[in-house]
Amino acid sequence: MADQQAMWVDGAPAAGHPPGLYRNLRTAAGGVETLDAVDAEAVASYWDQGFLVVRQAFAPERVAEALDAVLDLIGGRVPGFRGVQFEARARELPADAPAEVRQDHVRKLWLFCAHQPRLRAIAEDPALLRAVSALMGGAAPFMFQDQALLKPPLGGREKPWHQDNAYFNVAPETPVVGVWIALDPATPDNGCMHVVPGTHREGPTVHFSRRDWQICDDHVALDRDVVVPLPPGGLMLFHGLLHHGTPANGSGMRRRALQFHYRPADTVSIRGEQRTAIYGSEGKDVTC
Ligand SMILES: O=C(O)CCC(=O)C(=O)O
C-alpha cells in the first residue's frame, strides 16, 4: 500500500448497531426524474420534507467515469492526493494489492476535487448547481465539502443518525444542501440512506459521541423512518438539519457514493465553540 495512504486508518471499531434502528417499512415516494425537472413544486416538496430524490441525475457513462476516478485515487495514481481513510483491517493488505481489492478496505475519501477533474466536473455540473441554487432560494452555491463514502461488502460500517449542520461551523438555519450520489445500486441491504422527513423544520438536536458523533438512538423518531434506495446515478438532495443515517452493509454488494455539501456563497461562519454550544460539547473537532 502506498505510504501516504497507510497513514489514514480509522482506529475506531466498526461497532454494530441495534437491530431495528433502520426500518424498511416506508420507501421514499415522489421526487423527479432528472435535475432539469427540479421545478417550483419540487423545491416546495424539498422544503416540506427536507429532501428530494432525483432518480436519473447522471448517465451510466458519468457513473463509470466517477468509479474509475475513485479507483485512481485509491490506487495512489493521483500525485499529491492524500485523502483516503482506510478501515483498520486494511493493515492486513499486501503492499501490492490493486485498487480493485483495496477499495473494499476504504471507508471514505475526501478533498479530491482539487486533484481529480472527473469528480470536480460532477460537483460543478451546471444542472446540479442550478438545482442546488433553486433549493437555496436562488443563492449562488459554494461547494465546501467533497467526499466519497464507501461501504464495502460484508461489513461496511454504519453512519449513525445525525444532522450534517452539527459538523459544520455555520448557523443552524443556514440552508446547507447535501448531495448524495449513488455510484452502485443503493439498497436497504447494502446501506442506503434513511431519513426522518420534516426533521429539518425541528431545529438543531444535541449530538453525543457514541458509535460516532450522532443523535442518540432513542432520540430518533424511528416510526417516521423513510428508506431512500437509489439506482446508480440517482441522487438525494437534503437539508443540513435533516435527521439521516445509513445502516451497516451486511450484503455482498458494494455501496459506493459521492457526497458534496454546498452553502450559499455569502454564508458567514460561526466559531467551533458556538457550534458545540448548540449541538453538544462532545462535538469538538469532529469530522463528518
Ligand atoms: O454514505 C453514508 O453512508 C453516510 C453519509 C452521511 O450521512 C454523511 O457522511 O453525513
The ligand as a Gaussian input file, in Angstrom:
#p B3LYP/6-31G(d) Opt

LIG

0 1
 O      -22.835000       7.498000       2.876000
 C      -23.067000       7.227000       4.048000
 O      -23.092000       6.078000       4.426000
 C      -23.398000       8.292000       5.071000
 C      -23.292000       9.660000       4.547000
 C      -23.655000      10.689000       5.570000
 O      -24.733000      10.756000       6.037000
 C      -22.647000      11.655000       5.996000
 O      -21.448000      11.439000       5.783000
 O      -23.044000      12.673000       6.571000

